[in-house]
Amino acid sequence: MSKFNRAFFFILLLFLSQKAIGQYSISGYLDTPDKGKRVYLSLLEFNNLYGINEKQILSSTLTDSLGYFSFEGNLLSEKHALYRIYANINEGIEGIEKYDTEDLKNFHNFIFSNNDTIVFEKNKKYWFSSETNTNPIDNQLKEYNQYALKLRNEFADFQNNEMVSQYASQMLVELKSYIFQKKAHPLISLILIGTLPPSAIKQDLKEDPKFYSQLQENLNSYFENSFYAIQFEDFLVDLNKEETQQELTYYKKLTYGLGALCVLLIAGLVFSILRIKQISSKKYTVTDFSLTSQEETVAELMLENKTNKEIAAELFVSLNTVKTHIRNLYAKLEVSNRGEFVEKYKNHPRD
């Protein structure tokens, strides 16, 4: 199931599977000179707290001449869920823009249900940040955010990648302990998971699988095996798939490397065997030749590294006669120079 399909399925379940018992109210003022601005209400996936996706928009409304807006109805879930309210700074742009700086913030995440009321007061710098929410779990979220901010400030000096990874792992351990002590709602635990790098979660999943299995049970119980329980299950499956894929990639590369090494070794072995055969053939191939007594004498003197003149003087023959004998020797032994002749003649068996 693709990400968008899961999100659509999630939203559809959220709206249609719950009985509309209570009635929610979301209202407030947007402190901006622009009137008639469009305000959006979105449902968030637990691991997509900072992205803005048009697929997640549930509803939108326009502010009046005073900047007032409101959402009311009874179609939200009776279960606690994570929502976002936001408005674009520039109405003329296509799509959705998101600002979260020291000078401006145009969105706010909050936990809410079909029975809750939230009122946003005017705030020129941070839109939607001044609010009163009747949802009790949202107050836990604020407390968690304060603690998480404290931890981030403590680990703020970590700069390199190794230290950042260590920081994420340490922060995950601290937050898990904090949530355990506070007996936080499972949705708060999910938000914790969504704020940390998947790499840290994947490593912690190996070291402490009990925490994640318990969280899955709590989610299944509260959300009745739907909504965020499905998302979390998919999230863990994706982590395991990624781990498996990384292992397969590693072993595939290792197999390719070993295969290439084997090919090189086999090629080297074949080359060495052929070279040895070539040298052996060159050294020990017996050529059937017969020499005259004079040619044998000349050959023996050549083995003694005597020059043609020295051989002629020792045998009392002319230099041309010596050269003729040498040419005949080269022809019989099938060589082209003195070096090859000496090498072959030395290794040729003689009676």
C-alpha positions as CSV (number, residue, x, y, z in Angstrom):
1,M,0.0,0.0,0.0
2,S,1.5,3.3,-1.1
3,K,2.0,6.2,1.4
4,F,-0.8,8.3,-0.2
5,N,-3.1,5.3,-0.3
6,R,-2.4,4.6,3.4
7,A,-3.0,8.3,4.2
8,F,-6.3,8.3,2.3
9,F,-7.3,5.0,4.0
10,F,-6.4,6.5,7.4
11,I,-8.5,9.7,6.8
12,L,-11.4,7.7,5.4
13,L,-11.5,5.5,8.5
14,L,-11.1,8.4,10.7
15,F,-14.2,10.1,9.3
16,L,-16.4,7.2,8.6
17,S,-15.7,4.5,11.1
18,Q,-16.4,6.5,14.3
19,K,-19.8,7.2,15.7
20,A,-20.5,10.9,15.7
21,I,-21.4,11.4,19.3
22,G,-19.7,14.7,20.4
23,Q,-19.2,18.0,18.6
24,Y,-15.9,19.7,18.1
25,S,-15.1,23.4,17.9
26,I,-12.0,25.1,16.5
27,S,-12.0,28.8,16.3
28,G,-9.9,31.9,16.8
29,Y,-8.4,35.0,15.2
30,L,-5.7,35.4,12.6
31,D,-3.8,38.6,13.3
32,T,-3.0,39.8,9.8
33,P,-4.1,42.8,7.7
34,D,-5.3,40.5,5.0
35,K,-8.9,39.6,5.4
36,G,-10.6,36.6,3.8
37,K,-7.5,34.4,4.3
38,R,-8.0,30.7,4.0
39,V,-7.3,28.6,7.0
40,Y,-6.6,24.9,6.6
41,L,-7.2,22.0,9.0
42,S,-5.1,18.8,8.3
43,L,-4.8,15.4,9.9
44,L,-1.1,14.4,10.5
45,E,0.6,11.1,10.2
46,F,2.8,10.4,13.3
47,N,6.0,10.3,11.3
48,N,5.3,13.4,9.2
49,L,5.0,16.1,11.8
50,Y,6.8,18.8,9.9
51,G,5.8,18.2,6.3
52,I,2.7,19.7,4.8
53,N,0.8,17.5,2.3
54,E,-2.3,18.6,0.5
55,K,-3.5,15.0,0.6
56,Q,-3.9,15.4,4.4
57,I,-6.2,18.5,4.3
58,L,-9.6,17.8,6.0
59,S,-11.3,21.1,5.7
60,S,-10.7,24.9,5.1
61,T,-12.4,28.1,5.8
62,L,-12.0,31.9,5.3
63,T,-11.5,34.5,7.9
64,D,-14.1,37.3,8.2
65,S,-13.4,41.0,8.2
66,L,-12.1,40.8,11.8
67,G,-9.8,37.8,11.1
68,Y,-12.1,35.4,12.8
69,F,-12.4,31.8,11.6
70,S,-14.1,28.6,12.9
71,F,-14.5,24.9,12.2
72,E,-17.4,23.1,13.9
73,G,-19.1,19.7,13.4
74,N,-19.2,16.2,14.6
75,L,-17.2,14.2,12.0
76,L,-13.9,14.0,13.8
77,S,-12.8,10.8,15.6
78,E,-13.7,10.2,19.2
79,K,-10.1,9.0,19.5
80,H,-7.3,11.4,20.1
81,A,-5.5,12.3,16.9
82,L,-2.8,14.8,15.8
83,Y,-4.0,17.8,13.7
84,R,-2.5,20.9,12.1
85,I,-4.0,24.3,11.5
86,Y,-2.2,26.7,9.2
87,A,-2.6,29.5,6.7
88,N,-0.4,30.6,3.8
89,I,1.4,33.9,4.2
90,N,0.9,34.6,0.5
91,E,-2.5,33.8,-0.8
92,G,-1.4,34.0,-4.4
93,I,1.0,31.1,-4.4
94,E,0.2,27.6,-5.6
95,G,0.4,24.8,-3.1
96,I,1.2,25.2,0.6
97,E,4.0,27.1,2.3
98,K,5.4,26.6,5.8
99,Y,7.3,29.0,8.0
100,D,8.9,28.2,11.3
101,T,11.4,30.9,12.2
102,E,12.1,33.3,15.0
103,D,10.2,36.0,13.2
104,L,7.2,34.0,11.9
105,K,5.3,30.8,12.3
106,N,2.2,30.0,10.3
107,F,1.1,26.7,11.7
108,H,0.4,24.8,14.9
109,N,0.2,21.1,15.7
110,F,-2.2,19.9,18.4
111,I,-3.9,16.8,19.7
112,F,-7.7,16.9,19.4
113,S,-10.8,14.7,19.3
114,N,-14.5,15.1,18.3
115,N,-15.4,16.2,21.9
116,D,-12.9,19.0,22.2
117,T,-12.8,22.8,21.9
118,I,-9.8,24.9,21.0
119,V,-9.6,28.7,20.8
120,F,-6.7,30.6,19.2
121,E,-6.0,34.1,20.3
122,K,-4.4,36.8,18.2
123,N,-0.7,36.6,17.8
124,K,0.9,38.7,15.1
125,K,4.3,36.9,15.1
126,Y,3.3,33.2,15.7
127,W,0.0,32.4,14.2
128,F,-2.1,29.9,16.1
129,S,0.5,29.6,18.9
130,S,-1.6,31.2,21.7
131,E,-4.4,28.7,22.3
132,T,-6.6,27.1,24.9
133,N,-7.3,23.4,24.2
134,T,-9.7,21.2,26.3
135,N,-7.9,18.0,25.1
136,P,-6.0,16.6,28.1
137,I,-3.5,14.7,26.0
138,D,-2.5,17.9,24.2
139,N,-1.3,19.2,27.6
140,Q,0.9,16.1,27.9
141,L,2.2,16.9,24.4
142,K,3.2,20.4,25.6
143,E,4.9,18.9,28.6
144,Y,6.8,16.4,26.4
145,N,7.8,19.2,24.0
146,Q,9.3,21.2,26.9
147,Y,11.3,18.2,28.0
148,A,12.4,17.4,24.5
149,L,13.5,21.0,24.0
150,K,15.5,20.8,27.2
151,L,17.3,17.6,26.0
152,R,18.0,19.2,22.6
153,N,19.6,22.2,24.3
154,E,21.8,19.9,26.4
155,F,23.0,18.1,23.2
156,A,23.2,21.2,21.1
157,D,27.0,21.2,20.9
158,F,27.1,17.9,18.9
159,Q,28.4,18.8,15.4
160,N,29.8,15.9,13.4
161,N,27.6,13.1,12.1
162,E,28.9,10.6,14.6
163,M,28.0,12.8,17.5
164,V,24.6,13.7,16.0
165,S,23.9,10.0,15.7
166,Q,25.0,9.5,19.3
167,Y,22.8,12.4,20.4
168,A,19.7,10.9,18.7
169,S,20.3,7.6,20.4
170,Q,20.8,9.2,23.8
171,M,17.8,11.4,23.4
172,L,15.7,8.4,22.4
173,V,16.7,6.6,25.6
174,E,15.9,9.7,27.7
175,L,12.6,10.3,26.1
176,K,11.5,6.6,26.5
177,S,12.4,6.7,30.2
178,Y,10.5,10.0,30.6
179,I,7.4,8.6,28.8
180,F,7.5,5.4,30.9
181,Q,7.7,7.4,34.1
182,K,4.8,9.7,33.0
183,K,2.7,6.7,31.7
184,A,2.1,8.8,28.6
185,H,-0.7,8.2,26.2
186,P,0.4,5.9,23.3
187,L,-0.2,8.8,20.9
188,I,2.5,10.8,22.8
189,S,4.9,7.9,22.3
190,L,4.1,7.9,18.6
191,I,5.0,11.6,18.4
192,L,8.2,10.8,20.1
193,I,9.0,8.2,17.4
194,G,8.1,10.7,14.7
195,T,10.6,13.3,15.9
196,L,13.7,11.2,15.8
197,P,15.8,9.9,12.8
198,P,14.6,6.4,11.6
199,S,18.3,5.3,11.9
200,A,18.2,5.8,15.6
201,I,14.8,4.0,15.9
202,K,16.0,1.1,13.8
203,Q,19.0,0.6,16.0
204,D,16.9,0.9,19.2
205,L,14.4,-1.6,17.8
206,K,17.2,-4.2,17.8
207,E,18.3,-3.4,21.3
208,D,14.8,-2.9,22.9
209,P,12.2,-4.7,20.8
210,K,9.9,-5.0,23.9
211,F,9.3,-1.3,24.0
212,Y,8.0,-1.3,20.4
213,S,5.9,-4.4,20.7
214,Q,4.3,-3.0,23.9
215,L,3.6,0.3,22.1
216,Q,2.1,-1.6,19.2
217,E,-0.2,-3.4,21.6
218,N,-1.2,-0.2,23.3
219,L,-2.0,1.4,19.9
220,N,-4.0,-1.6,18.8
221,S,-6.0,-1.5,22.0
222,Y,-6.7,2.2,22.0
223,F,-7.2,2.7,18.2
224,E,-8.9,-0.7,17.8
225,N,-6.3,-2.0,15.3
226,S,-6.9,1.0,13.0
227,F,-5.7,4.6,12.5
228,Y,-2.2,5.2,14.0
229,A,-1.9,1.5,15.0
230,I,-1.8,0.7,11.2
231,Q,0.6,3.5,10.5
232,F,3.0,2.4,13.3
233,E,2.9,-1.2,12.1
234,D,3.7,-0.1,8.5
235,F,6.5,2.0,9.9
236,L,8.1,-0.9,11.7
237,V,7.7,-3.1,8.6
238,D,9.4,-0.5,6.5
239,L,12.3,-0.3,8.9
240,N,12.7,-4.1,8.7
241,K,12.5,-4.0,5.0
242,E,15.1,-1.3,4.8
243,E,17.4,-3.4,7.1
244,T,16.8,-6.5,5.0
245,Q,17.5,-4.5,1.8
246,Q,20.7,-3.1,3.2
247,E,21.8,-6.6,4.2
248,L,20.9,-7.9,0.7
249,T,22.8,-5.0,-0.9
250,Y,25.8,-5.7,1.3
251,Y,25.9,-9.5,0.5
252,K,25.2,-8.8,-3.2
253,K,28.2,-6.5,-3.3
254,L,30.3,-9.0,-1.4
255,T,29.2,-11.7,-3.8
256,Y,30.1,-9.6,-6.8
257,G,33.5,-8.7,-5.2
258,L,34.3,-12.3,-4.4
259,G,33.2,-13.3,-7.9
260,A,35.4,-10.7,-9.5
261,L,38.3,-11.9,-7.3
262,C,37.8,-15.5,-8.3
263,V,37.8,-14.5,-12.0
264,L,41.0,-12.7,-11.5
265,L,42.6,-15.6,-9.6
266,I,41.5,-18.1,-12.2
267,A,42.7,-15.8,-15.0
268,G,46.1,-15.5,-13.2
269,L,46.3,-19.2,-12.7
270,V,45.5,-20.0,-16.3
271,F,48.1,-17.4,-17.4
272,S,50.7,-18.9,-15.1
273,I,50.0,-22.4,-16.3
274,L,50.3,-21.3,-20.0
275,R,53.5,-19.4,-19.2
276,I,55.0,-22.4,-17.5
277,K,54.0,-24.6,-20.4
278,Q,55.5,-22.1,-22.8
279,I,58.8,-21.9,-20.9
280,S,58.9,-25.7,-20.5
281,S,58.2,-26.1,-24.1
282,K,60.9,-23.6,-25.0
283,K,63.4,-25.3,-22.6
284,Y,62.7,-29.0,-23.0
285,T,61.2,-29.6,-26.4
286,V,63.5,-32.2,-28.0
287,T,64.2,-31.4,-31.6
288,D,65.4,-34.4,-33.6
289,F,68.7,-33.2,-35.1
290,S,72.0,-34.8,-35.8
291,L,75.2,-32.9,-35.9
292,T,78.5,-33.6,-37.6
293,S,81.6,-34.0,-35.5
294,Q,82.8,-30.6,-36.7
295,E,79.4,-29.0,-35.8
296,E,79.5,-30.5,-32.4
297,T,83.0,-29.1,-31.8
298,V,81.8,-25.7,-32.9
299,A,78.7,-26.0,-30.7
300,E,80.9,-26.9,-27.6
301,L,83.1,-24.0,-28.2
302,M,80.1,-21.7,-28.5
303,L,79.0,-23.0,-25.1
304,E,82.3,-21.8,-23.8
305,N,81.4,-18.3,-25.0
306,K,84.2,-18.2,-27.5
307,T,83.9,-15.8,-30.4
308,N,83.8,-16.8,-34.1
309,K,87.4,-15.7,-34.5
310,E,88.5,-17.7,-31.5
311,I,86.7,-20.8,-32.8
312,A,88.3,-20.3,-36.2
313,A,91.8,-20.0,-34.7
314,E,91.3,-23.0,-32.5
315,L,90.0,-25.3,-35.3
316,F,92.5,-23.9,-37.9
317,V,89.7,-23.0,-40.3
318,S,88.6,-19.8,-41.9
319,L,86.1,-17.4,-40.3
320,N,83.6,-18.0,-43.1
321,T,83.7,-21.8,-42.4
322,V,82.9,-21.1,-38.8
323,K,80.0,-18.9,-39.8
324,T,78.7,-21.6,-42.1
325,H,78.8,-24.2,-39.3
326,I,76.9,-21.8,-37.0
327,R,74.2,-21.1,-39.6
328,N,73.8,-24.9,-40.0
329,L,73.5,-25.2,-36.2
330,Y,70.8,-22.5,-36.0
331,A,68.8,-24.2,-38.8
332,K,69.0,-27.7,-37.2
333,L,68.1,-26.4,-33.7
334,E,65.5,-24.0,-35.2
335,V,66.8,-20.9,-33.4
336,S,67.7,-17.4,-34.7
337,N,70.6,-16.2,-32.5
338,R,73.4,-17.5,-30.3
339,G,71.6,-17.0,-27.0
340,E,68.7,-19.2,-28.1
341,F,71.1,-21.7,-29.5
342,V,73.1,-22.0,-26.3
343,E,70.0,-22.3,-24.2
344,K,68.4,-25.0,-26.4
345,Y,71.7,-26.9,-27.0
346,K,72.4,-27.1,-23.3
347,N,69.0,-28.6,-22.5
348,H,69.1,-31.0,-25.5
349,P,69.9,-34.6,-24.4
350,R,73.0,-35.8,-26.1
351,D,74.5,-39.3,-26.2
